[in-house]
Amino acid sequence: MALPLDVLEKSVNQKLSLLLKDGRSIDGKLSGYDEYMNMVLVDVEETHGENKRRLGTIILRGNNVVSISLS
C-alpha cells in the first residue's frame, strides 16, 4: 500500500480531484504540499452541487480532504 505523502510526491504538477468534508469538489494542479498534507493548488475549479466557480491558486488545509484522485 502506498503512503499518502508518497502519492502526493508523485502527483506534483499533475491534475487532481479532491473531495472535501463539506461536500465540495476541487479540481486543480498540485503545485506543492507539506508533511501535514496541506496543499497548494493552481488553476482550481470548485464544484458544489450544480454551482461551479474558478478560484485560481489556493492553499488547502489537509484535514479538510476526504479523498484525492488523479484527474
Summary of the structure (lengths in Angstrom):
residues: 71
radius of gyration: 11.3
end to end distance: 20.4
largest distance: 35.2
contacts: 183
relative contact order: 0.29
helix: 15%
strand: 58%
